[in-house]
Amino acid sequence: MSPTLCVGFLLCSLVPAQAAEVTVAAASNFSGPMRKIVQNFELQTGHKVRLSLGSSGGFYAQIKNGGPFQIFLSADRETPAKLEKEGLGVPGSSFTYAIGKLVLWSRKPNLVDQKGEVLKEGQFQKLAIANPKLAPYGAAALETLNKMGLLNDIRPKLVQGENISQAFQFIETENAQLGFVAMSQIYDQGKLIRGSAWVVPANLYTPIQQDAILLFSGQGNAAALALMDFLKSPKAKSIMADYGYAH
């Protein structure tokens, strides 16, 4: 074999002989890190990822109805466990890929203080949350307000997005003066991108443990298996940490 052919062969051997494609459903709170993870994964492996983002509850309904996904990255632990119990997820394949953080955020630089007192003062018209029936971050927001003893007073001011991305948009467009979002949406490498924010103390809501599961349709898919492994890699964990996720 000539040197030129040898070099070509070695380079080709770094990429799978048959690059595959995997379709992934991911909770919208994880959109920032997941896009970077996908970019790195595709460059490293040669596989392709088709990514859909939305609410965990919405994806659960789609998967139950035959949605075309091989991997599901939920915003909670319960939904993947339910899919496994119902025979739609590969037994033993689920794991916690990230632990999310809830943040009270406003686009206005000085509206949200460092203790969340703005919630008690009530000097706002609308507060955005994700739908608590579909999105774990919405459920965590209600739990926080309830533990603070403010839920009944604030309930008339609540506006709900279908998922955490829509709740973010309500605040971003100032249709709501503030609201509860995922830390990953407003922080980059540990710094607040804009506006003002209060990182909600972990004792005010149940830990948001986010689990991934391999669905049965992805059991023989080389790209799906490789991506499940990649999510546990130091590179993926480093990307998640930049967005404020714990492990």
Short mmCIF file of the C-alpha atoms (twelve columns), coordinates in Angstrom:
data_MODEL
# 
_entry.id   MODEL 
# 
loop_
_atom_site.group_PDB 
_atom_site.id 
_atom_site.type_symbol 
_atom_site.label_atom_id 
_atom_site.label_alt_id 
_atom_site.label_comp_id 
_atom_site.label_asym_id 
_atom_site.label_seq_id 
_atom_site.Cartn_x 
_atom_site.Cartn_y 
_atom_site.Cartn_z 
_atom_site.pdbx_PDB_model_num 
ATOM 1   C CA . MET A 1   0.000   0.000  0.000  1 
ATOM 2   C CA . SER A 2   1.416   3.397  -0.966 1 
ATOM 3   C CA . PRO A 3   1.940   6.071  1.740  1 
ATOM 4   C CA . THR A 4   -0.863  8.170  0.228  1 
ATOM 5   C CA . LEU A 5   -3.322  5.305  0.307  1 
ATOM 6   C CA . CYS A 6   -2.227  4.375  3.818  1 
ATOM 7   C CA . VAL A 7   -2.869  7.893  5.128  1 
ATOM 8   C CA . GLY A 8   -6.268  7.910  3.474  1 
ATOM 9   C CA . PHE A 9   -7.104  4.563  5.011  1 
ATOM 10  C CA . LEU A 10  -6.111  5.715  8.502  1 
ATOM 11  C CA . LEU A 11  -8.214  8.829  8.222  1 
ATOM 12  C CA . CYS A 12  -11.179 6.858  6.993  1 
ATOM 13  C CA . SER A 13  -10.830 4.424  9.862  1 
ATOM 14  C CA . LEU A 14  -11.564 7.224  12.339 1 
ATOM 15  C CA . VAL A 15  -15.112 7.493  10.991 1 
ATOM 16  C CA . PRO A 16  -17.617 4.607  11.189 1 
ATOM 17  C CA . ALA A 17  -17.722 2.539  8.012  1 
ATOM 18  C CA . GLN A 18  -21.471 3.142  7.939  1 
ATOM 19  C CA . ALA A 19  -22.426 6.473  9.485  1 
ATOM 20  C CA . ALA A 20  -25.930 6.287  10.918 1 
ATOM 21  C CA . GLU A 21  -28.614 8.809  11.848 1 
ATOM 22  C CA . VAL A 22  -30.446 9.115  15.155 1 
ATOM 23  C CA . THR A 23  -33.618 11.066 15.915 1 
ATOM 24  C CA . VAL A 24  -33.594 12.649 19.366 1 
ATOM 25  C CA . ALA A 25  -36.360 14.246 21.417 1 
ATOM 26  C CA . ALA A 26  -34.903 16.607 24.024 1 
ATOM 27  C CA . ALA A 27  -36.487 18.806 26.674 1 
ATOM 28  C CA . SER A 28  -36.353 22.431 25.539 1 
ATOM 29  C CA . ASN A 29  -34.476 23.579 28.665 1 
ATOM 30  C CA . PHE A 30  -31.514 21.590 27.318 1 
ATOM 31  C CA . SER A 31  -31.503 23.199 23.860 1 
ATOM 32  C CA . GLY A 32  -28.303 25.262 24.300 1 
ATOM 33  C CA . PRO A 33  -25.960 22.526 25.507 1 
ATOM 34  C CA . MET A 34  -27.602 19.869 23.340 1 
ATOM 35  C CA . ARG A 35  -26.911 21.774 20.129 1 
ATOM 36  C CA . LYS A 36  -23.230 22.036 21.078 1 
ATOM 37  C CA . ILE A 37  -23.130 18.378 22.103 1 
ATOM 38  C CA . VAL A 38  -24.655 17.375 18.760 1 
ATOM 39  C CA . GLN A 39  -22.095 19.466 16.874 1 
ATOM 40  C CA . ASN A 40  -19.196 17.832 18.701 1 
ATOM 41  C CA . PHE A 41  -20.714 14.358 18.407 1 
ATOM 42  C CA . GLU A 42  -21.225 14.624 14.658 1 
ATOM 43  C CA . LEU A 43  -17.676 15.892 14.106 1 
ATOM 44  C CA . GLN A 44  -16.184 13.138 16.240 1 
ATOM 45  C CA . THR A 45  -18.211 10.185 14.992 1 
ATOM 46  C CA . GLY A 46  -19.527 11.001 11.536 1 
ATOM 47  C CA . HIS A 47  -23.038 10.077 12.679 1 
ATOM 48  C CA . LYS A 48  -25.937 12.482 12.136 1 
ATOM 49  C CA . VAL A 49  -28.492 13.712 14.676 1 
ATOM 50  C CA . ARG A 50  -32.007 14.938 13.972 1 
ATOM 51  C CA . LEU A 51  -32.966 16.972 17.032 1 
ATOM 52  C CA . SER A 52  -36.453 17.936 18.180 1 
ATOM 53  C CA . LEU A 53  -37.013 20.213 21.187 1 
ATOM 54  C CA . GLY A 54  -40.156 20.545 23.273 1 
ATOM 55  C CA . SER A 55  -41.878 19.746 26.547 1 
ATOM 56  C CA . SER A 56  -41.248 16.414 28.256 1 
ATOM 57  C CA . GLY A 57  -44.976 15.789 28.606 1 
ATOM 58  C CA . GLY A 58  -45.568 16.552 24.956 1 
ATOM 59  C CA . PHE A 59  -42.822 14.168 23.861 1 
ATOM 60  C CA . TYR A 60  -44.191 11.463 26.134 1 
ATOM 61  C CA . ALA A 61  -47.530 11.681 24.316 1 
ATOM 62  C CA . GLN A 62  -45.793 11.584 20.921 1 
ATOM 63  C CA . ILE A 63  -43.694 8.555  21.855 1 
ATOM 64  C CA . LYS A 64  -46.800 6.753  23.146 1 
ATOM 65  C CA . ASN A 65  -48.412 7.423  19.770 1 
ATOM 66  C CA . GLY A 66  -45.475 6.096  17.747 1 
ATOM 67  C CA . GLY A 67  -43.354 9.241  17.427 1 
ATOM 68  C CA . PRO A 68  -40.185 8.675  15.349 1 
ATOM 69  C CA . PHE A 69  -37.594 8.988  18.123 1 
ATOM 70  C CA . GLN A 70  -34.746 6.686  19.152 1 
ATOM 71  C CA . ILE A 71  -33.535 8.662  22.208 1 
ATOM 72  C CA . PHE A 72  -35.485 10.758 24.695 1 
ATOM 73  C CA . LEU A 73  -33.789 13.334 26.919 1 
ATOM 74  C CA . SER A 74  -36.405 14.307 29.469 1 
ATOM 75  C CA . ALA A 75  -36.463 17.166 31.968 1 
ATOM 76  C CA . ASP A 76  -37.346 14.722 34.736 1 
ATOM 77  C CA . ARG A 77  -36.746 11.154 35.910 1 
ATOM 78  C CA . GLU A 78  -40.361 10.033 36.060 1 
ATOM 79  C CA . THR A 79  -41.208 10.189 32.352 1 
ATOM 80  C CA . PRO A 80  -38.363 7.929  31.125 1 
ATOM 81  C CA . ALA A 81  -39.154 5.508  33.977 1 
ATOM 82  C CA . LYS A 82  -42.769 5.455  32.866 1 
ATOM 83  C CA . LEU A 83  -41.765 4.749  29.254 1 
ATOM 84  C CA . GLU A 84  -39.565 1.869  30.388 1 
ATOM 85  C CA . LYS A 85  -42.373 0.433  32.509 1 
ATOM 86  C CA . GLU A 86  -44.771 0.716  29.584 1 
ATOM 87  C CA . GLY A 87  -42.408 -1.223 27.313 1 
ATOM 88  C CA . LEU A 88  -41.293 1.675  25.126 1 
ATOM 89  C CA . GLY A 89  -37.817 2.177  26.602 1 
ATOM 90  C CA . VAL A 90  -34.916 -0.264 26.723 1 
ATOM 91  C CA . PRO A 91  -34.688 -1.672 30.285 1 
ATOM 92  C CA . GLY A 92  -31.639 -0.432 32.177 1 
ATOM 93  C CA . SER A 93  -30.656 2.144  29.554 1 
ATOM 94  C CA . SER A 94  -31.790 5.268  31.412 1 
ATOM 95  C CA . PHE A 95  -29.390 7.478  33.363 1 
ATOM 96  C CA . THR A 96  -29.308 10.989 34.808 1 
ATOM 97  C CA . TYR A 97  -27.465 13.139 32.287 1 
ATOM 98  C CA . ALA A 98  -27.934 16.478 34.086 1 
ATOM 99  C CA . ILE A 99  -29.402 18.188 37.140 1 
ATOM 100 C CA . GLY A 100 -31.122 21.431 36.236 1 
ATOM 101 C CA . LYS A 101 -31.347 24.696 38.153 1 
ATOM 102 C CA . LEU A 102 -34.378 26.967 38.398 1 
ATOM 103 C CA . VAL A 103 -33.900 30.735 38.066 1 
ATOM 104 C CA . LEU A 104 -36.210 33.736 38.431 1 
ATOM 105 C CA . TRP A 105 -35.340 36.085 35.566 1 
ATOM 106 C CA . SER A 106 -36.258 39.442 34.075 1 
ATOM 107 C CA . ARG A 107 -34.899 41.291 31.058 1 
ATOM 108 C CA . LYS A 108 -34.824 44.434 33.181 1 
ATOM 109 C CA . PRO A 109 -31.382 44.804 34.798 1 
ATOM 110 C CA . ASN A 110 -32.539 45.833 38.270 1 
ATOM 111 C CA . LEU A 111 -35.929 44.191 38.707 1 
ATOM 112 C CA . VAL A 112 -34.943 40.843 40.244 1 
ATOM 113 C CA . ASP A 113 -32.937 41.056 43.467 1 
ATOM 114 C CA . GLN A 114 -30.558 38.439 44.871 1 
ATOM 115 C CA . LYS A 115 -33.060 37.122 47.426 1 
ATOM 116 C CA . GLY A 116 -36.205 36.938 45.307 1 
ATOM 117 C CA . GLU A 117 -37.899 39.657 47.349 1 
ATOM 118 C CA . VAL A 118 -39.459 40.986 44.144 1 
ATOM 119 C CA . LEU A 119 -41.945 38.105 44.392 1 
ATOM 120 C CA . LYS A 120 -43.130 39.280 47.819 1 
ATOM 121 C CA . GLU A 121 -43.314 42.915 46.795 1 
ATOM 122 C CA . GLY A 122 -45.548 42.036 43.844 1 
ATOM 123 C CA . GLN A 123 -44.653 45.056 41.723 1 
ATOM 124 C CA . PHE A 124 -45.254 43.257 38.434 1 
ATOM 125 C CA . GLN A 125 -48.244 42.398 36.266 1 
ATOM 126 C CA . LYS A 126 -47.313 39.008 34.799 1 
ATOM 127 C CA . LEU A 127 -45.035 36.161 35.864 1 
ATOM 128 C CA . ALA A 128 -44.274 33.455 33.291 1 
ATOM 129 C CA . ILE A 129 -43.848 29.750 33.997 1 
ATOM 130 C CA . ALA A 130 -43.864 26.610 31.884 1 
ATOM 131 C CA . ASN A 131 -46.992 24.455 32.002 1 
ATOM 132 C CA . PRO A 132 -46.527 22.486 35.256 1 
ATOM 133 C CA . LYS A 133 -48.517 19.551 33.860 1 
ATOM 134 C CA . LEU A 134 -46.094 19.109 30.965 1 
ATOM 135 C CA . ALA A 135 -42.804 20.675 32.046 1 
ATOM 136 C CA . PRO A 136 -40.856 19.826 35.223 1 
ATOM 137 C CA . TYR A 137 -39.487 23.369 35.415 1 
ATOM 138 C CA . GLY A 138 -43.056 24.635 35.596 1 
ATOM 139 C CA . ALA A 139 -43.823 22.201 38.405 1 
ATOM 140 C CA . ALA A 140 -40.662 23.378 40.210 1 
ATOM 141 C CA . ALA A 141 -41.791 26.996 39.831 1 
ATOM 142 C CA . LEU A 142 -45.159 26.262 41.448 1 
ATOM 143 C CA . GLU A 143 -43.455 24.307 44.222 1 
ATOM 144 C CA . THR A 144 -41.146 27.273 44.879 1 
ATOM 145 C CA . LEU A 145 -44.020 29.758 45.075 1 
ATOM 146 C CA . ASN A 146 -45.946 27.406 47.350 1 
ATOM 147 C CA . LYS A 147 -43.013 26.931 49.749 1 
ATOM 148 C CA . MET A 148 -42.547 30.693 49.861 1 
ATOM 149 C CA . GLY A 149 -46.235 31.066 50.792 1 
ATOM 150 C CA . LEU A 150 -46.889 33.220 47.721 1 
ATOM 151 C CA . LEU A 151 -48.740 30.932 45.325 1 
ATOM 152 C CA . ASN A 152 -52.295 32.100 46.105 1 
ATOM 153 C CA . ASP A 153 -51.346 35.779 45.826 1 
ATOM 154 C CA . ILE A 154 -49.378 35.368 42.600 1 
ATOM 155 C CA . ARG A 155 -51.613 32.806 40.852 1 
ATOM 156 C CA . PRO A 156 -53.784 35.495 39.122 1 
ATOM 157 C CA . LYS A 157 -50.604 36.947 37.571 1 
ATOM 158 C CA . LEU A 158 -49.301 33.658 36.157 1 
ATOM 159 C CA . VAL A 159 -49.000 33.131 32.413 1 
ATOM 160 C CA . GLN A 160 -48.110 29.664 31.177 1 
ATOM 161 C CA . GLY A 161 -46.003 28.620 28.224 1 
ATOM 162 C CA . GLU A 162 -46.372 25.134 26.776 1 
ATOM 163 C CA . ASN A 163 -42.732 24.531 27.645 1 
ATOM 164 C CA . ILE A 164 -39.797 26.372 29.215 1 
ATOM 165 C CA . SER A 165 -38.794 27.896 25.859 1 
ATOM 166 C CA . GLN A 166 -42.191 29.531 25.458 1 
ATOM 167 C CA . ALA A 167 -42.075 30.783 29.054 1 
ATOM 168 C CA . PHE A 168 -38.672 32.290 28.238 1 
ATOM 169 C CA . GLN A 169 -40.134 33.992 25.158 1 
ATOM 170 C CA . PHE A 170 -42.873 35.635 27.247 1 
ATOM 171 C CA . ILE A 171 -40.152 37.253 29.368 1 
ATOM 172 C CA . GLU A 172 -37.802 37.945 26.465 1 
ATOM 173 C CA . THR A 173 -40.559 39.873 24.628 1 
ATOM 174 C CA . GLU A 174 -41.613 41.523 27.925 1 
ATOM 175 C CA . ASN A 175 -45.152 40.174 27.720 1 
ATOM 176 C CA . ALA A 176 -44.279 39.098 31.266 1 
ATOM 177 C CA . GLN A 177 -42.062 41.266 33.448 1 
ATOM 178 C CA . LEU A 178 -40.361 38.233 34.968 1 
ATOM 179 C CA . GLY A 179 -40.650 34.475 35.250 1 
ATOM 180 C CA . PHE A 180 -39.068 31.163 36.090 1 
ATOM 181 C CA . VAL A 181 -36.695 29.695 33.518 1 
ATOM 182 C CA . ALA A 182 -33.865 27.178 33.338 1 
ATOM 183 C CA . MET A 183 -30.434 28.494 34.268 1 
ATOM 184 C CA . SER A 184 -29.097 27.215 30.952 1 
ATOM 185 C CA . GLN A 185 -31.277 29.695 29.058 1 
ATOM 186 C CA . ILE A 186 -29.736 32.822 30.573 1 
ATOM 187 C CA . TYR A 187 -26.261 31.841 31.772 1 
ATOM 188 C CA . ASP A 188 -23.177 31.102 29.700 1 
ATOM 189 C CA . GLN A 189 -19.984 29.860 31.361 1 
ATOM 190 C CA . GLY A 190 -21.332 30.860 34.756 1 
ATOM 191 C CA . LYS A 191 -22.234 34.444 33.823 1 
ATOM 192 C CA . LEU A 192 -25.673 36.008 33.430 1 
ATOM 193 C CA . ILE A 193 -26.073 37.013 29.784 1 
ATOM 194 C CA . ARG A 194 -28.441 39.936 30.424 1 
ATOM 195 C CA . GLY A 195 -31.139 41.256 32.705 1 
ATOM 196 C CA . SER A 196 -31.394 40.355 36.388 1 
ATOM 197 C CA . ALA A 197 -31.787 36.959 38.025 1 
ATOM 198 C CA . TRP A 198 -32.149 35.044 41.272 1 
ATOM 199 C CA . VAL A 199 -30.892 31.466 41.344 1 
ATOM 200 C CA . VAL A 200 -33.615 29.730 43.349 1 
ATOM 201 C CA . PRO A 201 -32.216 27.876 46.398 1 
ATOM 202 C CA . ALA A 202 -32.302 24.115 45.881 1 
ATOM 203 C CA . ASN A 203 -34.312 23.571 49.082 1 
ATOM 204 C CA . LEU A 204 -37.347 25.321 47.565 1 
ATOM 205 C CA . TYR A 205 -38.054 22.678 44.917 1 
ATOM 206 C CA . THR A 206 -37.561 18.996 44.238 1 
ATOM 207 C CA . PRO A 207 -34.234 18.400 42.430 1 
ATOM 208 C CA . ILE A 208 -34.681 18.520 38.664 1 
ATOM 209 C CA . GLN A 209 -32.913 15.301 37.754 1 
ATOM 210 C CA . GLN A 210 -33.042 14.924 33.998 1 
ATOM 211 C CA . ASP A 211 -32.870 11.391 32.620 1 
ATOM 212 C CA . ALA A 212 -32.135 10.067 29.146 1 
ATOM 213 C CA . ILE A 213 -33.455 6.767  27.844 1 
ATOM 214 C CA . LEU A 214 -32.838 4.661  24.761 1 
ATOM 215 C CA . LEU A 215 -36.150 3.862  23.112 1 
ATOM 216 C CA . PHE A 216 -36.744 0.443  21.571 1 
ATOM 217 C CA . SER A 217 -36.667 1.869  18.045 1 
ATOM 218 C CA . GLY A 218 -33.051 2.903  18.662 1 
ATOM 219 C CA . GLN A 219 -31.844 -0.399 20.109 1 
ATOM 220 C CA . GLY A 220 -29.991 -1.468 16.959 1 
ATOM 221 C CA . ASN A 221 -29.030 2.014  15.806 1 
ATOM 222 C CA . ALA A 222 -25.263 2.617  15.931 1 
ATOM 223 C CA . ALA A 223 -25.707 6.406  16.134 1 
ATOM 224 C CA . ALA A 224 -28.167 6.097  19.028 1 
ATOM 225 C CA . LEU A 225 -25.846 3.832  21.009 1 
ATOM 226 C CA . ALA A 226 -22.874 6.107  20.339 1 
ATOM 227 C CA . LEU A 227 -24.780 9.230  21.397 1 
ATOM 228 C CA . MET A 228 -25.924 7.635  24.661 1 
ATOM 229 C CA . ASP A 229 -22.244 6.970  25.429 1 
ATOM 230 C CA . PHE A 230 -21.186 10.450 24.317 1 
ATOM 231 C CA . LEU A 231 -23.625 12.075 26.745 1 
ATOM 232 C CA . LYS A 232 -21.570 10.515 29.573 1 
ATOM 233 C CA . SER A 233 -18.234 11.727 28.189 1 
ATOM 234 C CA . PRO A 234 -16.035 14.439 29.768 1 
ATOM 235 C CA . LYS A 235 -16.619 16.648 26.691 1 
ATOM 236 C CA . ALA A 236 -20.407 16.507 27.035 1 
ATOM 237 C CA . LYS A 237 -20.218 17.090 30.785 1 
ATOM 238 C CA . SER A 238 -17.962 20.100 30.236 1 
ATOM 239 C CA . ILE A 239 -20.493 21.621 27.813 1 
ATOM 240 C CA . MET A 240 -23.322 21.038 30.308 1 
ATOM 241 C CA . ALA A 241 -21.324 22.664 33.109 1 
ATOM 242 C CA . ASP A 242 -20.854 25.792 30.987 1 
ATOM 243 C CA . TYR A 243 -24.644 26.139 30.983 1 
ATOM 244 C CA . GLY A 244 -25.017 25.676 34.730 1 
ATOM 245 C CA . TYR A 245 -25.984 22.009 34.878 1 
ATOM 246 C CA . ALA A 246 -24.698 19.794 37.669 1 
ATOM 247 C CA . HIS A 247 -24.107 16.024 37.299 1 
# 
